[in-house]
Amino acid sequence: MKPQIINETSRLKSVILGVANSNGGEPDLEDAYDPKSIKHIKEGTYPEEKDMVEEIEAVAFILKKHNVEVFRPQVIKGYNQIFSRDIGFVIDNKFVFANILPDREKEIEAIDFVLDTIDDDQKIKLPEQCHIEGGDVMPHGDYIFVGTYRGEDYSSFITARTNVEAVDELQKLFPQKTVKSFNLRKSNTDPKSNALHLDCCFQPIGDNFAIIHKHGFLEEEEYNWLVNLYGKDQVFEIDAQEMYDMNSNIFSISEKVVISDVYFKRLNAWLTSKGIQVETVDYREIAKQEGLLRCSTLPLIRE
């Protein structure tokens, strides 16, 4: 396989979609990785496996309907493998292994059968001190957008997944690109004040549109930079509730086709008004783990 990704919206040819089978059930409170999961564990509303399997298989159906080659991780018994985006990402023709939470390293092994088809000189492993997850990384032509957290208290946040060392390393690895980082708002306790990854508060859509949540960004000038890049009329602004519901975490099959949650009525109407076809699924149960459609997918090839 020859991976190739230069942006978020070109025609998708090949993707790894996570699996929800044998996901280990409800974790202990101390083992939860984000405030939204913690909230649902406490309230007794954590999602059940059968519901999540149904939701993610609906995504697989839509991808195949649009002639996308879909790979699925090998199932590890009792292990959460829904969010394949976290474990790696492609920039240009390079597959970059994410340095993720240590408890999740088995997820990489489950896609070895795909990675083994990629030439070794097209695979990159970052230095150990570089923390990064795919939800924070967005190739955008001559740019690489990267969500990070620059605070000195980085280590105190379970929700801070990409550090400045990783941002600097990406710039060294891709000197022909401009790596533009964004300082994101983090909270271990309040899911409405936590941008777990960049795709939880921002995403490019179509030819030149974007979804954005202003208060996901700690630096207003960085939010303004993005709005100015697209133009205010091209940006769909979401509020704290819509960010919590994961409105910015939909997924593009092409510039003209996206997969969205049927629950996102306002967003889906806006997308349709811009000439974008919206394929809908119900992803309310998977969303309880603070991830949605982009989080579930790891694109390998876009035309």
Salt bridges, closest charged atoms under 4 A:
GLU8 OE1 - ARG294 NE 2.85
GLU43 OE1 - LYS39 NZ 3.06
GLU48 OE1 - LYS50 NZ 3.73
ASP51 OD1 - LYS50 NZ 3.37
GLU57 OE2 - ARG72 NH2 2.97
ASP86 OD2 - ARG104 NH1 2.58
ASP86 OD1 - HIS197 NE2 3.91
ASP92 OD1 - LYS177 NZ 3.04
GLU107 OE2 - ARG104 NE 2.60
ASP120 OD1 - LYS123 NZ 3.50
GLU133 OE1 - ARG161 NH1 3.16
GLU133 OE1 - HIS197 NE2 2.66
ASP199 OD2 - ARG294 NH1 2.70
ASP207 OD2 - LYS256 NZ 3.96
GLU220 OE2 - LYS214 NZ 3.28
GLU222 OE2 - ARG150 NH2 2.82
GLU242 OE2 - ARG266 NE 2.86
ASP245 OD1 - ARG284 NH1 3.93
ASP261 OD2 - ARG284 NH2 2.85
GLU279 OE2 - LYS65 NZ 2.73
GLU279 OE2 - HIS66 NE2 2.76
GLU285 OE1 - LYS288 NZ 3.02
GLU303 OE2 - LYS13 NZ 3.63
